[in-house]
Each structure stands twice: as structure tokens, then as C-alpha cells.
Amino acid sequence: MGESLLQWVAGFEATYSRFLSTSLISRINDAAGKDWVAIDPETERLFALCQEMHFLTRGVFDPTSLPLVRLWNWQDAPRGLPDDAAIQAALAKVGWRKFQRDPGRVFLPEPGMGIDLGGMGKEYAVDQALQRVQQTGATSGLVDFGHDVRVFGPAPEGKPAWHIGLEDPRRPGTCWTGLAVNNLAVASSGDYLRAFTHEGRRYGHILDVRTGRPVAHGALLASAVAPSCTLAGMLSTAAFVLGPQEGVRLIDATYGAAGSVVSESGTVASRRFGEFATR
């Protein structure tokens, strides 16, 4: 099972990674403004999920954000920041409502548009991998793709719950709290590990598609507990972008979810977060 699962994960990346020139996502992006691209039923389901998550997060999650991602490349510490004109030009290429979907095919209508499944692709893969593990007859297990975790079945060693640590963004490598969960997923989003500094100011990799700029309101890490990793990932990313108060309100308004946002000024938690926190 282990080898076949690894092959599935490799195949998933080969299909949906924008970093691979031969991937389906790259072919969709390369065809922007030119032509429709055929997709299979699984990709249709993935884009349908994108639609749901776009609606749920009030537009904060937008898979067409690639023009902005390219503009704010955190891996290339830039000599200068993008000016307002460049930001507005990139923003003009962003908009999930522009993305056209027909049965079996999709189309980005404007040259320069692009799809980036960061923020939900890995989380979706966690859910799919867990289903494949369950199909083998396994009665319990944990799937961990790094900050995106989902568990099922009884916890090991007869413990009453699985324990998932939440990393402390102020002291990476340590945990600020733990969560006790059963048959749930936990996902976290933050920019404390991926950023660049320009003229003494830090710019993280998570962007706000409403402004076209990196999030800069003091949030360090957002975490969410939800029935699926896809939902937990969407909530944690949206909560990080929205900020502590509004982000936690979104989590509170989502059935079956709980979460928290750690910021420079403290931690804000949802109403149900205390049901899972272990310290």
C-alpha cells in the first residue's frame, strides 16, 4: 500500500503543481486567453471545491491569484517592491468569477491569468490519501503532509484522542499548544517561515487578493480544526488573511470547525477551540 500511495501522491503533484511545466495546471495557465483545456472528472470536482471555498471564505481564497504570487516572489528577495501600477495590473488578472468552466473543460479568458492551488491542493491530497488508506481496510491512521494533518479511527496505545501540536511561530520548532482530536483534520497557515525583508520591513508569502499585497496586520499563525483537511486548510488561510477577530468569526460561523489566530499582540480563539486544546 505504501508504494502505491506514494505513486498516487507523485501523480497528483505531476497533475496539479504549477511548478511543473508539464502539469495540467501549467497547460491551463499556458492556454490563458487562447483556448479551452480538457479536464477529467476529478479535476472538475477539485474546481467545484474551489468554487465552494471561494464562496465560504468570501472571496479571500482565489485560485486565480497566480499573477500576484509571481509579482511578490518571496524567494527572490527583490531589489525593490512592486509599485502601485504593477500591483493594479496584476490584480486586473485576478478573479475567480472570470474563470470559465464547462463540463469537461476550463478556460482562463485573459492572457496573463493563472491558476495556483496553493492553500488547498495539498490539503485536498491529504483527504484523498486518507480515503485510499481506509480502502485498504485500515481501521485507524494519520496522514501528515506538514502542517496539514487528518486522523481517523482510535488513537494509538489506547489513548482517548490523537494529539496534534501547533507550532509556536515565535519559537519555530516548539509548540504553543496541542490539540486532542478524533476523526478530524488540523491545518495551519502562517508566513513566519517564508518571507523576505526589504528596507527593514518584513513581507510574507501569503497575499490578500483584495489589496494585492502581503498580509500585514500582525497575524503570525492561524490554525483550524474541521471534518476535512480541505476545509481546515481553507479556514486557516482565510483566517490568517482576515486577521484575528474577523478570521475567528469566520471559523465560528462554519459548522463543525474550531480554530485560533496567533498574532503579535496575543491569541484569539474560536468558541469551540477549548474543546480540543490540551494546554
Sequence and secondary structure as in RCSB ss.txt:
>XXXX:A:sequence
MGESLLQWVAGFEATYSRFLSTSLISRINDAAGKDWVAIDPETERLFALCQEMHFLTRGVFDPTSLPLVRLWNWQ
DAPRGLPDDAAIQAALAKVGWRKFQRDPGRVFLPEPGMGIDLGGMGKEYAVDQALQRVQQTGATSGLVDFGHDVR
VFGPAPEGKPAWHIGLEDPRRPGTCWTGLAVNNLAVASSGDYLRAFTHEGRRYGHILDVRTGRPVAHGALLASAV
APSCTLAGMLSTAAFVLGPQEGVRLIDATYGAAGSVVSESGTVASRRFGEFATR
>XXXX:A:secstr
 HHHHHHHHHHHHHHH TTSTTSHHHHHHHTTTT  EE  HHHHHHHHHHHHHHHHTTTS  TT HHHHHHT TT
S  SS   HHHHHHHHTT  GGG EEETTEEE  STT     TTTHHHHHHHHHHHHHHHTT S EEEESSSEEE
EESS GGG SSEEEEEE TTSTTSEEEEEEESS EEEEEESSSSEEEETTEEEES EETTTTEE  SSEEEEEEE
ESSHHHHHHHHHHHHHH HHHHHHHHHTSTT EEEEEETTEEEE TTGGGTB  
